[in-house]
Amino acid sequence: MTADRVALVTGAARGQGAAIVARLLQDGLRVAACDIRFEELTQTVADLDAHRVVAYDLDVTSAEQWSATVDSVVTRFGTLTALVNNAGVLHRASLSEETAVGFESSWRVNCLGPFLGIQTALPHLRAASGASIVNTCSTGAIRPFPGHSAYGSSKWALRGLTQVAAVELAPAGVRVNAVFPGPVDTPMLDEGTQSRLARHALMGRIGKPMEIADAVAFLVSDHATFITGSELIVDGGQSLQIG
């Protein structure tokens, strides 16, 4: 029953994350919306059902904050059945100009964060029926983009983590899948970048946040109960292009 489903969504203040929260609420789930941009997050959820969504201030790179947040969510809602690791940062720099700090910070948000989330939520997901994890990867984990050594490698690592988790957790009935968005109309991409990508896109446009949210909602739902280790590409054909 969806009324018994509770999802924790990171990076929920804007863009894809906000769309995922809204989409899961449409499906009847209760949602813990989490983001380090807490003021913006509270504004995002202000017009949503206060009985079914709660905002949490969460830095995904902090094991202590993960523990406190998951404990609070389970206390509030009684269970946790889905984890959506959507928080991410896009950092661009050439190899010659990249710094150790810039490289490591990308990895901490894009890969360490999901790992900490999975590890913290795991006891509750194991205890739930039909539990699932969805990680937001990227087409940058399918093909290389110049100037994306930190972002691309961190998303490749998240892709690998998704596969390992899927194998390890399948016997416990916990499904683990990933979505691979292409360029999407969110604050992560400036207007100039969005326009450039749209001009070269096979479908003549970039994606909409709700198109990614629909994919996440499917993987969380009972329509995907025999799907684990899946890599669902939602990119309008970007990964099919050469060069």
C-alpha positions in Angstrom: 0.0 0.0 0.0 1.4 3.4 -1.0 0.1 4.9 2.3 2.7 2.7 4.1 5.5 3.9 1.8 7.9 6.5 3.0 10.7 8.0 0.8 13.7 10.0 1.8 14.8 12.3 -1.1 18.0 14.3 -1.0 18.7 17.4 -3.0 15.0 18.2 -2.7 15.1 22.0 -2.6 15.0 22.7 -6.3 15.0 21.2 -9.8 14.9 17.4 -10.1 14.7 16.8 -6.3 11.7 19.1 -5.9 10.0 17.4 -8.8 10.7 13.9 -7.3 9.2 15.0 -4.0 6.0 16.3 -5.8 5.8 13.2 -8.0 6.1 10.7 -5.1 3.4 12.7 -3.2 1.2 12.3 -6.2 1.7 8.5 -5.9 0.5 8.6 -2.3 3.9 8.2 -0.5 4.9 10.2 2.5 8.2 12.0 1.9 11.1 13.3 3.9 12.5 16.1 1.7 16.2 16.8 2.5 18.7 19.5 1.4 21.5 21.6 2.8 19.7 24.6 1.3 17.2 24.4 4.1 15.6 27.9 3.7 14.9 27.2 0.0 13.7 23.7 0.9 11.1 25.0 3.3 9.8 27.4 0.7 9.6 24.5 -1.8 7.5 22.3 0.4 5.4 25.1 1.9 2.5 24.5 -0.5 2.6 20.7 -0.3 0.6 18.5 2.1 2.1 19.2 5.5 0.8 15.9 6.8 2.8 13.9 4.2 6.0 15.8 3.6 8.6 17.1 6.1 11.7 19.2 5.3 15.0 18.2 6.8 18.3 20.1 6.9 20.8 17.5 5.7 24.4 17.7 4.5 24.8 14.4 2.8 28.6 14.3 3.5 28.0 14.1 7.2 27.5 10.6 8.7 26.2 12.3 11.9 23.5 14.3 10.1 22.5 11.2 8.1 22.0 9.3 11.3 20.0 12.0 13.0 17.8 12.6 9.9 17.0 8.9 9.4 16.2 8.5 13.1 13.9 11.5 12.9 12.1 10.3 9.7 11.4 6.8 11.2 10.2 8.4 14.4 7.9 10.7 12.5 6.5 8.3 9.9 7.1 4.9 11.5 9.1 3.4 8.6 11.4 4.1 5.7 10.8 2.2 2.5 12.6 4.1 -0.2 15.8 6.2 -0.4 16.4 8.5 -3.4 20.0 9.7 -3.5 19.5 12.7 -5.7 21.8 15.4 -4.2 24.7 16.2 -6.4 27.1 19.0 -7.5 28.4 19.8 -10.9 32.0 21.0 -10.9 33.9 21.7 -14.1 37.6 22.1 -14.5 40.3 20.8 -16.9 42.7 18.3 -15.6 45.5 20.8 -15.5 43.4 23.3 -13.5 41.6 20.9 -11.2 42.5 21.0 -7.5 42.5 18.3 -4.9 39.9 20.2 -2.9 37.6 20.6 -5.9 38.0 17.0 -7.0 37.4 15.6 -3.5 34.4 17.8 -2.7 32.7 16.5 -5.8 33.3 12.9 -4.7 32.1 13.6 -1.2 28.7 14.9 -2.4 28.2 12.7 -5.4 29.4 9.3 -4.1 30.2 9.4 -0.4 26.8 11.0 0.3 24.8 8.2 -1.4 27.1 5.6 0.4 26.4 7.1 3.8 22.7 7.3 3.0 22.5 3.7 2.0 24.5 2.5 5.0 22.4 4.6 7.4 19.0 3.7 6.0 19.8 0.0 5.4 18.5 -1.5 8.7 15.1 0.2 8.0 15.0 -0.8 4.4 15.8 -4.4 5.2 12.9 -4.4 7.6 10.5 -2.9 5.1 8.5 -4.7 2.4 9.2 -3.7 -1.2 12.1 -1.4 -0.2 14.1 0.3 -2.9 17.0 2.7 -3.5 17.3 5.0 -6.5 20.6 6.8 -7.2 20.8 9.7 -9.6 23.8 9.1 -11.8 24.4 11.0 -15.1 25.2 10.5 -18.7 28.6 11.6 -17.5 28.9 8.0 -16.2 28.2 6.7 -19.7 30.5 8.8 -21.9 33.3 11.2 -21.1 32.9 15.0 -21.2 36.0 17.2 -21.3 36.5 19.3 -18.2 34.4 16.9 -16.0 37.1 14.8 -14.4 35.7 15.3 -10.8 32.0 15.1 -11.7 32.3 12.3 -14.3 34.5 10.1 -12.2 32.3 10.6 -9.1 29.3 9.6 -11.1 31.1 6.5 -12.5 31.8 5.6 -8.9 28.2 6.0 -8.0 27.3 3.8 -11.0 29.6 1.1 -9.5 28.2 1.6 -6.0 24.7 1.1 -7.4 25.7 -2.2 -9.0 27.5 -3.6 -5.9 24.6 -2.6 -3.7 22.1 -4.2 -6.0 23.9 -7.5 -5.8 24.5 -7.3 -2.1 21.0 -6.3 -1.1 18.9 -8.4 -3.5 18.7 -11.3 -1.1 17.2 -8.9 1.5 14.5 -7.8 -0.9 16.0 -4.3 -1.3 16.0 -3.2 -5.0 18.8 -0.8 -6.1 18.6 1.1 -9.4 19.9 4.3 -11.0 18.6 6.9 -13.3 20.9 8.6 -15.8 19.6 12.0 -16.6 21.0 14.0 -19.5 20.9 17.8 -19.5 17.8 19.0 -17.6 16.3 22.4 -17.1 17.5 23.0 -13.5 19.6 25.6 -11.7 22.6 23.3 -12.1 22.9 24.4 -15.7 23.1 28.1 -16.6 20.9 29.5 -19.4 23.8 29.6 -21.9 24.7 26.0 -21.3 21.0 25.0 -21.5 20.6 26.8 -24.9 23.8 25.3 -26.3 22.8 21.7 -25.3 19.3 22.2 -26.6 20.7 23.3 -30.0 22.7 20.1 -30.3 20.1 17.7 -28.8 18.6 15.0 -30.9 15.1 15.9 -29.7 15.7 19.6 -30.0 15.4 20.3 -26.3 16.8 19.4 -22.9 14.8 17.5 -20.3 12.3 18.7 -17.8 12.6 17.9 -14.1 9.3 16.0 -14.0 10.6 13.6 -16.7 13.3 12.5 -14.4 10.9 12.4 -11.5 8.6 10.1 -13.5 11.5 7.6 -14.0 12.3 7.7 -10.3 8.7 7.2 -9.3 8.5 4.1 -11.6 11.6 2.5 -10.1 10.2 3.1 -6.5 6.8 1.8 -7.4 5.2 -1.7 -7.5 5.5 -1.6 -11.2 9.3 -2.3 -10.8 9.2 -5.1 -8.3 11.4 -7.3 -10.4 13.9 -4.6 -11.4 17.2 -4.2 -9.6 20.6 -3.2 -10.9 18.9 -1.3 -13.7 20.4 1.7 -15.4 17.5 3.8 -16.7 18.8 6.5 -19.1 16.6 9.5 -19.4 18.5 11.8 -21.8 16.6 12.4 -24.9 19.2 10.4 -26.8 22.3 12.4 -25.7 24.3 9.3 -25.0 23.6 8.1 -28.5 25.5 11.0 -30.0 29.2 10.8 -31.0 31.5 13.7 -30.3 
